Amino acid sequence: MNNLKERLDNLRKTIQEPEFLEGKGLSNEVNIRIFCYDPADEMTIRHFIEQIMTNKSLEFHPIEYNLYKIFISICEDKRILNAIPPVENKRGAQFLKEQLNRVANNMTFVNKMKYEPHESGDVLMITGVGEVFPFIRVHDLLNAMQPEFPDIPILVFYPGSFDGRSMQLFNRLGKDSYYRAFSII
C-alpha cells in the first residue's frame, strides 16, 4: 500500500478503532506507533493533520504536539530565540547545538507536553520531527515520554523510515535504534 492518500484514509480509520485507542495486541508494550512517509510528502501530511485537528466528528480526541513549535516556545521561555542566529554565526553550528541541548533537552520537551488528566480517547500526535532536527531526535524523546504517557496512544508522523528496530530520518541520515514502537500503516 504505497499510495499516500490510501494510507492516510486507513490511518484515519485505524486511530478511531478501540483496539488502537486501548493498545490491544501490542504484547504489553507501550502504545507508540510510527507513521512513516516520504519527506517530499510533508505538505500532504500537514494538510491531513489539520483536517484531523478540526474534525469534530471523529471517535477520538487528537492532541497535536509539533516539536518545532515546542522548540521555539522553549527558546522564547529562556529568552534566547533572538540570540540564536548571532551565536551560530560567531561560534558555529556545533557549538550552538551543544548549548541548545542544555536548555532544550528531552525532558524539557516532555514537560511542555505533559497534561493531566489523560482521558480515554486521547491520541497524542507528534509532528514537526524533521523541522526540529538536529536539536531533538525522536527516538530519544520517545524514551523520555514513555513514563509520562503510559495510558494513551502516541502516534509519531515520521518523515523517513522505520523497520521495527531502527529509524532513519529523511531516509538519508544514520539509523537510530528504537524497538519499542510499531509501524501503524
N, C-alpha and C positions, 0 to 999 in steps of 0.2 A: 504494500500500500504506500506508494511514493507520492501520490497526488496530495499536496498540502491541504487543499480545501476539503478533501475527503477525510484526511487525518484530523483536521480541526473539527469537522462535523462529528466524527466519532469521539473525539475528546470531550466535546460539549455534552454528549450523551453519557459518556463514562463517568464524568465527575459529578453527575447527578444521581448515580446509582448508589443504593445503600451499601453495597459491597465496597465501593471505593471510599465512601464517607466514613465507614466503620473500620476500614483497613483489613477486611476479611481476605483470607487467602495469602497472607504475607508471612506465614510461619513465625508469628510473634515478632517480626521485625518492625521497625518504625515505619510509619506510613509516609514515606518520601518517594515521590515519583518524579521522573525526569521526562520532559517532552523536548526531544531534540529536533532541531530544524536547521536548514541551511542558512548561514548568516545572511545570504543575499535575500532571504525572505523576511527580514526583520520588520519591514513596514506592514506586511500582511499579518504578522504575529501581533504587532501593536494594535492594529485595527480589530483583530479578534478579541484581544483583551479588553479594549474599550467597549466592545459590544457586550461582553460578559459582565463588565462592571456596571453597565447601565440597564441591563435586562432585569426587570423586577419579577419576571415570571419563572425564574429558574428555581430548581428544587434544592438550592444550597446558597450559602452566604459567602460570596467571594471577598477576600481581603487581599488586596494587592500591595506588595512592598517592592518598589522599584529601588534597586540597590544604588543606582546613580543618584537618585533624589535623596536617599538616606545619606549618602556620602557628602553631598552638598550641604545638607542640613547639619551634619556633624561639623563640617568646616565652618559653617556660619555660627554655630553654637560656640565654637572655640575662637571665633573672630579671626580666622586665618585665611579665609577664602581669597581675599584680595591680595594677600602676600604670596600666594602660591606661584603665580607666573614669575615675579621677580626672583624668588628663591630658585626656581628651576633654571632661569636664565643665568643666574650668578653661580650656583653650586652644582647644577646638573640634575638630570632626571633620577639617577640612582640615589643621590643624597635626599632629594625631595621624597622619593618613595619611602626611604628609611624613616624620615621624620614623620610622614603622614601615617605610617604603620603604628607609630606610638599613640596617636590620638584617634585614629580611625581603624581600630583593630576589630577582630571578630566579635568580641564581647560588647564593644561599643555599638556595633550594628544590631546585635541581638537585643540589647537594652532598648534601642529605638523601636524595635519590632514588638516587644513584649506588650501584652494586654491581658486583662482579666475581665470577666471570666471568659474562658473558651466555651463556645456553645456548640451543641450538636448542629451539624450542617455547615460549620465554618470550614473554609478551604483557604489556606494560606498560599497565595500565588507569588512566587519570587520572579521578578522581571529585572531588566537592566543589567544582566550578568556581564554581557560583553562591554557595556559602557563603563563599568567600574573597574575593569581590568586595567592595570595590574595591581591595583590597590587592595582588592579583596578577591580571593579565589573561592569559588563556590563550594568546593569540596571541604575546605577548612571551615567555612561558615556553617555548612550543614552539620558538621560535628559539634559546633558550639550551640546550634539551635536545638539539637535533639532533646536535651534535658528540659528545655523551656516549652516545647510544643509536642509532648508525647501523645496527646489525646486528639489531635486534629491532623488532617492530611496536609502535607506540604507538597506543592506542585511547582517545580522549577522549569521555567521556559529557558532552554539552554541552546545558544547558537553554536552548535558543534555536535560532537558525537559522544555517546555513552554506550559501552558494550557490557555493562553489568559489573565491571571490575575497575574501569578507568574512564576518565572524562578527558576529552580533547577539545579545548575551546577553539572556535573558528575552524575546526578540522585541520589545523596547522601547527598549533603550539604543542609542546611536550605533553605527554599524557600524565594526568594526576590520578593516583589511585583513590578509588572510593567504591566501596562494595555494599553499602547499606541501603542504597536506593534501588528502585526498579524503573525500567523503561515503561512508559504508560501506553503509548500508541506508536 
